[in-house]
Amino acid sequence: MDGVLDARFDHLPGVPDNLSAPLAWVKFTIACFRFSEVKAHFEDDGWEVRPLLVVRDARSVFNSLIKKKYGRNGITADDPPIRLRLRRFLEDWRLFRDRGWPILRYEDFAADPLNVLKDLCGRMQLPWDDAMATWPKPVEQIADASFGNETFALSRGASLTQTIKPSLATVKTENIPVADLQWMEEEFAELNAAMGYPAHVPPTAAPTLGDRAVPRFENTRRYERLQRKYRVSHFLANARGVLSDWIGRREPVANRPTRQGPGS
């Protein structure tokens, strides 16, 4: 297998031309596009899709994303609100459940990565290879790793077991405002019950977080681009003003005293 780690979440992903193996895989995050939309996109290009959904407690996802730069809680199509991302994920989870497609519970994988991965390969009709656990090939051999997840890149070890950290599967809520926590526990009640997640987790966020993480345009990359454009324009305007002022202060050449040479 060879493929993409990770696809940009704000682009419809594609399969690279330089695959080194017959089976292609693409890892992407449900954010701007639902899985159902990406699946249809690949099928339009003639691919047969074998789907896999990795599920994690939505409260853990929110608690992590809200502190990450790439977890922008924005209001644009390319940086949508975190709540909207989670709603799209919930719709895809229901699709996988109804179709009987494989769902990987992240917490199970973190607790017993080798056995869970072997079982998953059987469900996806993929032959097991020890290289899936030992990772002998360098990351440079992946066809497209240009947009890899920053957290994974920083925490990646030499093998599967050296990378997976069961402690990260613990549900934490210190970054979740009270109203957002309540919303997730109501919105994801069906998923939580089906996947074995607790119905309620005590809030631990400081009152200074407020009731809700409000999506803002200022959180988006579009806003940052406008800010950069404004700063460049402001700099150029100031530079032109300084240059004009400097030119205006210089005396005309005809009025400058001429230098007198010896014997003049």
C-alpha positions in Angstrom: 0.0 0.0 0.0 1.0 3.6 -0.6 -0.8 6.9 -0.4 -1.5 10.2 1.4 -0.7 11.1 5.0 -2.6 13.4 5.5 -4.8 15.0 2.9 -5.6 18.7 3.4 -9.0 18.9 5.1 -10.1 21.9 3.0 -9.4 20.2 -0.4 -11.0 17.2 -2.0 -8.1 14.7 -1.8 -6.6 13.0 -4.7 -4.4 9.9 -5.2 -0.8 10.7 -6.2 0.6 9.5 -9.5 3.8 8.2 -8.0 2.4 5.2 -6.0 4.9 2.5 -5.2 2.3 -0.2 -4.5 -0.9 -1.3 -6.1 -3.3 -0.4 -3.3 -3.8 3.3 -2.5 -4.8 4.8 0.9 -5.8 8.3 1.8 -6.1 9.6 5.4 -8.2 12.7 5.8 -10.1 14.5 8.6 -13.8 15.2 8.4 -14.0 19.0 8.5 -14.9 20.8 5.3 -16.1 17.6 3.6 -18.1 14.6 4.9 -16.8 11.1 4.1 -19.8 10.5 1.9 -18.8 13.4 -0.3 -15.1 12.3 -0.5 -16.2 8.8 -1.3 -18.4 10.0 -4.2 -15.5 12.1 -5.4 -13.2 9.1 -5.6 -15.8 7.0 -7.2 -16.3 9.6 -9.9 -12.6 9.1 -10.7 -13.1 5.3 -11.0 -11.8 4.2 -7.6 -13.4 1.4 -5.6 -13.4 2.7 -2.0 -12.9 0.5 1.1 -14.0 2.8 3.9 -12.7 3.0 7.5 -13.8 5.4 10.1 -11.7 6.2 13.1 -13.9 7.2 16.1 -12.8 9.1 19.2 -14.8 10.5 22.0 -16.0 13.9 20.7 -15.2 15.6 24.0 -11.5 14.6 23.6 -11.6 15.8 20.0 -13.0 19.2 21.0 -10.7 19.5 24.0 -7.7 19.0 21.7 -8.8 20.9 18.6 -9.7 24.1 20.4 -6.0 24.5 21.5 -4.5 23.6 18.1 -3.7 26.2 15.4 -5.2 23.9 12.8 -8.3 23.4 14.9 -9.5 26.9 13.9 -13.0 27.6 15.3 -13.9 29.9 12.3 -17.0 30.8 10.3 -15.7 30.3 6.7 -16.1 27.3 4.4 -12.4 26.4 4.6 -12.3 26.9 8.4 -15.8 25.9 9.7 -16.9 26.0 13.3 -15.8 23.0 15.4 -19.4 22.2 16.2 -20.1 22.0 12.4 -17.2 19.7 12.0 -18.5 17.4 14.7 -22.0 17.4 13.2 -20.5 16.2 9.9 -18.6 13.5 11.7 -21.7 12.4 13.5 -23.6 12.1 10.1 -20.7 10.0 8.7 -20.7 7.7 11.8 -24.4 7.0 11.3 -23.7 6.2 7.6 -20.9 3.7 8.6 -23.2 2.2 11.3 -26.1 1.7 8.9 -23.9 0.3 6.1 -22.0 -2.0 8.4 -18.6 -0.5 7.3 -15.6 -0.9 9.6 -15.3 1.5 12.5 -12.1 1.7 14.6 -12.5 2.9 18.1 -9.4 4.9 18.8 -9.4 4.1 22.5 -9.4 0.3 21.8 -6.5 0.8 19.3 -4.5 2.8 21.9 -5.0 0.0 24.5 -4.1 -2.9 22.3 -2.7 -1.7 19.0 -1.3 -4.9 17.5 -4.4 -7.1 18.1 -6.8 -4.4 17.1 -4.9 -3.7 13.9 -4.7 -7.4 12.9 -8.5 -7.7 13.5 -9.1 -4.6 11.4 -7.0 -5.9 8.5 -9.2 -9.1 8.5 -12.4 -7.0 8.4 -11.0 -4.9 5.5 -9.7 -8.0 3.6 -6.1 -6.8 3.8 -3.2 -9.3 4.4 -1.3 -8.8 7.6 2.3 -7.7 7.3 4.7 -7.2 10.3 5.9 -4.0 8.7 2.5 -2.5 9.8 3.8 -2.7 13.3 7.6 -2.3 12.9 7.6 0.6 10.4 10.9 -0.3 8.6 10.4 2.2 5.7 11.2 5.8 6.1 8.4 8.4 5.9 10.0 9.7 2.7 8.8 6.6 0.9 5.1 7.7 1.4 3.9 9.0 -1.9 2.5 12.2 -0.3 3.3 13.1 3.2 3.5 16.8 2.5 0.6 17.8 4.8 1.1 15.3 7.6 -0.5 16.0 10.9 1.8 18.1 13.1 0.9 16.3 16.4 1.7 12.9 14.8 4.9 14.1 13.2 6.2 15.3 16.6 5.1 12.2 18.6 6.0 9.6 16.0 8.3 6.9 17.4 10.2 4.1 15.6 7.3 1.7 15.5 3.6 1.4 16.2 3.9 0.5 19.8 6.5 3.2 20.5 4.2 5.8 19.0 0.8 4.9 20.5 0.3 6.4 23.9 -2.7 4.9 25.8 -2.7 7.9 28.2 -3.8 10.1 25.3 -7.1 8.2 25.1 -8.2 9.6 28.5 -11.2 12.0 28.2 -10.2 15.5 29.3 -12.4 18.6 29.5 -10.2 21.4 30.8 -10.5 23.3 27.5 -14.2 22.8 26.9 -16.6 25.6 28.0 -19.7 24.3 29.9 -22.2 24.9 27.2 -20.1 23.2 24.6 -19.7 20.2 26.9 -23.4 20.0 27.5 -24.1 20.3 23.7 -21.8 17.4 22.9 -23.3 15.1 25.5 -26.7 15.8 24.1 -25.8 15.7 20.4 -23.6 12.6 20.7 -25.8 10.6 23.2 -26.6 8.0 20.5 -22.9 7.6 19.5 -21.7 7.5 23.1 -24.1 4.8 24.0 -23.2 2.7 20.9 -19.5 3.1 21.2 -19.3 2.6 25.0 -18.4 6.2 25.9 -19.7 7.7 29.2 -22.9 9.6 28.9 -21.5 12.4 31.1 -18.0 13.6 32.0 -17.5 16.2 34.7 -16.6 19.7 33.5 -13.1 20.9 34.6 -12.8 24.1 32.6 -12.1 27.4 34.4 -14.9 29.9 34.5 -12.8 32.3 32.5 -13.5 30.2 29.4 -17.1 31.4 29.4 -20.1 29.3 28.4 -19.1 28.6 24.8 -16.2 28.8 22.3 -17.8 31.2 19.9 -16.7 30.7 16.2 -15.0 33.9 14.9 -13.8 35.2 11.5 -10.6 36.2 13.3 -9.8 32.5 13.8 -9.7 31.8 10.1 -6.8 31.7 7.6 -8.8 34.1 5.4 -8.6 36.7 8.2 -4.9 36.1 8.5 -4.4 36.6 4.8 -6.3 39.9 4.9 -4.2 41.0 7.9 -1.0 40.2 6.0 -2.3 42.1 3.0 -3.2 45.1 5.2 0.2 45.1 6.9 2.0 45.0 3.5 -0.2 47.8 2.1 0.3 49.8 5.3 4.0 49.3 5.1 4.2 50.4 1.4 2.0 53.4 2.1 4.3 54.5 4.9 7.3 53.9 2.8 5.9 56.0 0.0 5.1 58.8 2.5 8.6 58.7 4.0 10.2 58.7 0.5 8.0 61.6 -0.6 8.8 63.6 2.5 12.5 63.0 2.1 12.4 64.1 -1.6 10.4 67.2 -0.7 13.0 68.2 1.9 15.9 68.1 -0.5 16.9 71.4 -2.2 16.6 71.7 -5.9 19.9 71.1 -7.7 19.9 74.7 -9.2 19.8 76.2 -5.7 22.6 74.2 -4.2 25.9 76.0 -3.7 28.6 74.9 -6.1 31.8 73.5 -4.6 34.8 75.9 -5.2 38.0 74.3 -6.3 41.5 75.6 -5.5 42.4 78.9 -7.1 38.9 79.8 -7.9 
